[in-house]
């Protein structure tokens, strides 16, 4: 266990350095003038509810053996990754397995709304069968809207920034690093959207509050 703690500390230091580098690059881009003939674009921030509303994105990790696909289920209230699955394919079984894990951990259910985009995996009968009978209601984004899945897109942008632009030798290497990063993200990384706490702290605190009310 001490070795694992040391690994998390090292990972946290590397992630902090990458965030500072990325922030500096973004600030340089923002100082660049708008090219002639091009209007600056404005995007409104999406309005997000603070209930238990998981979201289910996927990410491709490049390896010399081919792509490794990562599917996650993110709790919109705590921003914790509550379910995940990895495979060498992007079929419906991948996202179903991520939802299955969230349900088995007891972190999804009880009239939750499961939001996803309109990809074929998320509109398939196999995917919907994963949460049938668990009180979970499906939700899909609007056609042509980049805001409906904004939390998922923001999460994967963070992953790409902090884990680095890496091509792993094997899928096993990528899987190991992805697990390490997700453990760091849930338990060690402070998140601004939840008052600079970790997603795990938010979930635990929320459940303690419910227990006190009960």
C-alpha positions in Angstrom: 0.0 0.0 0.0 2.8 2.5 0.7 4.1 1.9 -2.9 0.6 2.7 -4.3 0.5 5.9 -2.3 3.9 6.9 -3.7 2.7 6.2 -7.2 -0.4 8.4 -6.6 1.7 11.3 -5.3 4.1 11.0 -8.3 1.1 10.9 -10.6 -0.5 14.0 -8.9 2.8 16.0 -9.4 3.0 15.0 -13.1 -0.7 16.0 -13.6 -0.2 19.3 -12.0 2.7 20.1 -14.2 0.8 19.2 -17.3 -2.2 21.3 -16.2 0.1 24.3 -15.8 1.6 23.8 -19.3 -1.8 23.4 -20.8 -3.1 26.5 -19.1 -0.2 28.5 -20.4 -0.8 27.3 -24.0 -4.5 28.1 -23.7 -3.6 31.6 -22.5 -1.3 32.1 -25.5 -4.0 31.0 -27.9 -6.5 33.5 -26.3 -4.1 36.3 -26.9 -3.9 35.6 -30.6 -6.0 38.0 -32.7 -9.1 36.8 -34.6 -8.1 36.2 -38.3 -9.5 38.7 -40.8 -12.9 37.8 -42.2 -13.6 35.4 -39.3 -16.1 36.2 -36.6 -15.2 35.1 -33.0 -17.4 32.3 -31.8 -19.3 32.3 -28.5 -20.5 29.2 -26.7 -22.9 29.3 -23.8 -22.1 27.0 -20.9 -24.6 24.2 -20.6 -27.0 24.3 -17.7 -26.5 21.2 -15.6 -28.7 19.7 -12.9 -27.3 18.6 -9.6 -29.1 15.3 -9.3 -27.9 11.8 -9.9 -27.6 11.9 -13.6 -24.8 9.7 -15.0 -23.3 10.3 -18.5 -21.6 7.7 -20.7 -18.8 8.8 -23.0 -16.1 6.8 -24.7 -12.4 7.6 -25.4 -9.9 6.0 -27.8 -6.4 5.3 -26.5 -3.7 4.6 -29.2 -1.4 1.7 -28.8 1.0 -0.1 -31.2 -1.4 -3.1 -31.1 -4.4 -0.9 -32.1 -6.9 1.2 -30.3 -8.0 0.6 -26.8 -11.5 2.0 -26.2 -12.5 3.3 -22.8 -16.1 3.8 -21.8 -17.1 5.5 -18.6 -20.2 6.4 -16.6 -19.8 9.8 -14.8 -22.0 10.9 -12.0 -23.1 14.5 -12.8 -23.5 15.5 -9.2 -20.1 14.4 -7.9 -18.3 14.2 -11.3 -17.0 10.8 -10.1 -16.3 8.0 -12.7 -18.6 5.4 -11.2 -18.4 2.8 -14.0 -15.9 1.9 -16.7 -14.9 -0.7 -19.2 -12.1 -1.1 -21.7 -11.9 -3.3 -24.8 -10.4 -3.5 -28.3 -13.7 -2.7 -29.9 -16.4 0.0 -29.7 -19.5 -2.2 -29.8 -22.5 -1.9 -27.6 -21.0 -4.5 -25.2 -18.4 -2.0 -24.1 -20.8 0.6 -22.9 -23.1 -2.0 -21.4 -20.2 -3.3 -19.3 -19.5 0.2 -18.0 -23.1 0.6 -16.9 -23.2 -2.9 -15.4 -20.2 -2.0 -13.2 -21.8 1.2 -12.0 -25.0 -0.7 -11.1 -23.1 -3.6 -9.4 -21.2 -1.0 -7.3 -24.5 0.4 -6.1 -23.7 3.8 -7.6 -26.4 3.9 -10.3 -30.1 3.2 -10.0 -33.0 4.5 -8.0 -34.6 6.6 -10.7 -31.4 7.9 -12.1 -31.3 9.5 -15.6 -28.6 8.0 -17.8 -27.6 10.5 -20.5 -25.6 9.7 -23.7 -25.1 10.9 -27.2 -26.9 9.4 -30.2 -24.2 6.9 -31.1 -25.4 3.5 -32.2 -24.0 1.9 -29.1 -26.2 4.0 -26.8 -29.4 3.6 -28.8 -29.0 -0.2 -29.1 -31.3 -2.6 -27.3 -28.3 -4.3 -25.7 -27.3 -1.1 -24.0 -30.8 -0.3 -22.8 -31.1 -3.8 -21.5 -28.2 -3.1 -19.1 -30.3 -0.8 -16.9 -33.8 -2.3 -17.6 -35.4 -3.2 -14.2 -33.0 -0.9 -12.2 -35.2 2.2 -12.3 -32.8 4.0 -14.6 -34.3 6.3 -17.3 -32.5 6.8 -20.7 -31.7 10.2 -22.1 -30.0 11.2 -25.4 -28.6 14.4 -26.6 -30.2 16.7 -29.2 -29.1 16.3 -32.8 -26.3 18.8 -33.6 -25.9 20.1 -30.1 -22.4 20.1 -28.6 -23.7 21.1 -25.1 -25.8 18.1 -24.2 -22.8 15.9 -23.6 -20.5 18.7 -22.4 -19.6 17.1 -19.1 -18.3 14.0 -20.9 -16.4 15.9 -23.5 -14.8 18.1 -20.8 -13.8 15.0 -18.8 -12.1 13.4 -21.8 -10.4 16.7 -22.7 -9.0 16.7 -19.1 -7.8 13.1 -19.5 -6.0 13.8 -22.8 -4.3 16.9 -21.3 -3.2 15.2 -18.1 -2.4 11.7 -19.2 -0.4 13.1 -22.2 -0.4 12.4 -25.9 1.0 8.9 -25.6 1.1 5.9 -27.9 1.4 2.9 -25.6 3.3 -0.2 -26.6 0.5 -2.6 -25.7 -3.2 -2.4 -24.8 -2.2 -3.8 -21.4 0.1 -0.8 -20.8 -2.7 1.7 -21.8 -5.1 -0.2 -19.5 -2.8 0.0 -16.5 -2.2 3.8 -17.0 -5.9 4.4 -17.5 -6.8 2.6 -14.3 -4.1 4.6 -12.4 -5.3 7.9 -13.8 -9.0 7.2 -13.0 -8.0 6.2 -9.4 -6.1 9.5 -9.1 -9.1 11.5 -10.7 -11.7 10.0 -8.3 -9.7 10.1 -5.1 -6.9 12.7 -5.3 -7.6 15.3 -7.9 -9.4 18.4 -6.6 -12.2 19.5 -8.9 -13.3 23.1 -9.2 -16.9 22.4 -10.1 -17.4 20.7 -6.8 -15.8 23.3 -4.6 -12.3 22.0 -4.9 -13.0 18.6 -3.4 -12.4 15.2 -4.9 -15.3 13.4 -6.6 -15.1 10.6 -4.0 -15.4 13.1 -1.2 -18.5 14.7 -2.7 -20.2 11.3 -3.1 -19.3 10.2 0.5 -20.4 13.5 1.9 -23.7 13.4 0.0 -24.5 9.9 1.3 -23.6 10.9 4.9 -26.0 13.8 4.6 -28.7 11.5 3.4 -28.1 9.1 6.3 -28.3 12.0 8.8 -31.6 13.1 7.3 -33.0 9.6 7.5 
